[in-house]
């Protein structure tokens, strides 16, 4: 059995939906972190550290989300191709 004989097309749409789920989950995790690192008057970290935390986490989170969105697009296009 070689690679051309594998029937992967039925699973491409499911994999694309999984990639979209990872993107949504990553964004949700970022929002959760942003919620817990905000500056509040009764305690927590100060405003400067809160902004630094959000900026430093935004870059890797954005890269993960972007990569999964591109991968989902490629998989959706592959699942819609005609044999």
Protein Blocks (a to p, Z undefined) as FASTA:
>chain_A
ZZklpcfklmmmmmmmmmmmmmmmmmmmmmmmmmmmpccfkgcjdfklmmmmmmmmmmmm
mmmmmmmmmmmmmmmmmmmpcZZ
